[in-house]
C-alpha cells in the first residue's frame, strides 16, 4: 500500500483546476501496480501460514501415517515458491513505480503553494456538513523486528611466585650469610562487554470514512460570481448592464461551453505510512595487568669474642608495584523515523533512551596512593636498625596488602556518563498508530479521494445576478445603475 495522492491546493468550495484532479488520478494509476503486487505478496504469505496451521491440525487426525498428507506438503512447498516469486516481483515493481512517480512529479508544477480566484460562494449562508453516505474501511500491514543481544566475556589469570636463595660469603673477621627472598604476585584480566539493540517497524494503513463533506445549501454570491468569472475568463467577460445580463442568461448552455468548476463536496480517506529504525550499540573492552615484586635481603653477622658472641641482623627490603590498565568504551545510537499521514495527524510521543560510557574504578589518583602505601615510600625509618626490625614485622602485612591490591587490580567499571536521549522508537510508532485508529474511527477528518464537482456556467452567473439586483425587472434608470454596481 502507498500513501494517498493529495494536492493541498484543492480546497472545498473553491474553484478548482481540473488538471490538478487529473494529476492525482494519474499518480494513482502509476501506484496501482505496486499496490497490486503488495496485495499479492501478502495474500500468498497469509496462505502459507494458513496451510501450515492446517497441516499441524491434520497431524493429530491422521496419526503417524503422514503419507496421507504428502499432497498437502507439496502444496505448501508450491505456495512458498509462489510467495518467494511474488516478493521478488514486488521489489522489482517497487523500484519501477518509484522511478515513474519521480519522473511524473518533476514534469508537474509544484503544489505546495498556490493562488486561486476567490470562491463565488456566500460562506455566510452555506457551510460544509458531514453526511454519512460512504463507508468505513481499514486496511493495514505491520512488520516488526527487534533483536537485542548482550555479550560478555572475562579472562583472568593470577600468578604467585616465591623464590628463596641463600649463599654464604666468608670475610676476614666475620662470616656473612646472605639470604635473599623474592615474592611476585601478578594478575591479568581482560573483559569484553557488548550490548546491541536493533529494532525496525513498518506500518502502512489506509482507511476510508463514512462521512462525506458536502456544501449544502450551495449559495452563490452574485458579485463574487461575476468577479470570479471575469478573472477566470478575461476574454469572455460578463458585464452587469441589463442588456448584457439578459443576453448571457438566455444563451443556451452547451456541453463544451466555458464553466467555473467548483469543488462542492468530497468523500474522505486517510493513510498512515510509518517507519522507525533504531540501532543502539554499546561496547566496552577492558584490559588490566598488575604486578608486585617484593624483595628482601637479610645479612647475618657473627664474630667470636672471648666472653660472648654477639649476633646481629640487618636487612634491606624493597618493593616494586606496577599496574597497567586500558579501557575502550563506546556508545552509538542511530535513530531514523519517518511518518507520512494524510487526512489525520496522530500524536507522536518521544521516548527516553539512556546510553552509557564506562570508566574504570578506582582512577589514576587512587592507584598512585595505593602504590605509595605498598612501597613504603613515605616511611624513611626503614633505613635504621629499628626500622628494619619493624619492616620485618610488617612482612605479613605487606603480603596481605599486596594480595589485596592484586585482587582489586581487576578494576570495576563505573558509568562516567549517562546520556538521556529523546528518540522516536518502535513504541512511539505504535502509540501514533493507536491514536490514528482512534481518530479515524470518529470520521471527522480525511483527505478527498472522490471529488464532487459543480459546474457554474455564464448563464448561471447572470441568472443569479438578475435574481438579486434586477428583481423588479431589467429596466433602465436609476435602479438599473445601482444594480450594475451591485447595490440593492
Secondary structure, DSSP 8 states (H G I E B T S, - for coil): -------TT--TTSB--HHHHHHHHHHHHHHHHHHHHHHHHHHHHHHHHHHHHHHHHHHHHHTT-GGGGHHHHHHHHHHHHHHHHHHHHHHHHHHHHHHHHHHHHHHS---SS-------B-TTT--EEEEE-S--EEEEEEEEEEEEEEEEEEEEEEEEEEEEEEEEEE-SSSEEEEEEEEEEEEEEEEEEEEEEEEEEEEEEEEEEEEEEEEE-S--B-HHHHHHHHHHH-GGG----SHHHHHHHHHS---TTS-EEEEEEEEEEEEEEEEEEEEEEEEEEEEEEEEEEEEEEEEEEEEEE-SS-EEEEEEEEEEEEEEEEEEEEEEEEEEEEEEEEEES-------EEEEEEEEEEES-HHHHHHHHHHHHTTT-GGGGSHHHHHHHHHTHHHHHHHHHHHHHHHS-EEEEEEEEEEEE--HHHHHHHHHHHHHHHHHT---EEEEEEEEEEEHHHHHHHHHHHHSTT-S--SHHHHHHHTT--
